[in-house]
């Protein structure tokens, strides 16, 4: 495989990663919004959230590996986890590294969730929003700068996630909504 | 051990439960939902593999083995 192919592969896996990450974040937001049970949807949402998050890691791993292994630009292996030490675009690669660090924290705590206090897991899981934002900034500023279609995908991811997050922020009274719905329902 | 899969008993942490309804969907023979969407245990014995899945999938971590 030529070096040029690896570079394209790196960009492609980066774009797929941000799309999948956005999807995972949206599914998590839907679960956190505590909708009233409606058939199978909550189970499907939760299952896809869990498994797609791990599936996304494959694409992210390929993205990181190819970006460094390709060797055209100077990115050290340390730059994967240490922000702002990359020779190439230290600030923008740094956003990616912050995203990786937050991702590792979120994934590891989720795997150990049943072995740690819920409030720690919850607190660290909130970092997912920050991780998603730095990933978007990293993708928007770096990889897709000369490709309008790819940049549009990143923007679409940001808009979609933003809409889901706003729905979540607006839905502060899940129990009250449920009470209203129940009282409107016919007695069985 | 007797024949057949191992059976376990499940409990629900009523304070932690936020009524997503995933346990009732995963274990339809053992858990049903009240009209509010909160779980009611209807069978005491649950197959252990299915129970483990339901415990893992609960977003509120409110389902546990008794």
Interface residues (C-beta under 8 A of the other chain):
Chain A: X31 X32 X34 X35 X36 X37 X38 X39 X40 X42 X43 X46 X47 X50 X113 X114 X118 X174 X178 X182 X185 X188
Chain B: X16 X18 X19 X20 X21 X22 X24 X25 X26 X33 X35 X36 X37 X55 X56 X57 X59 X61
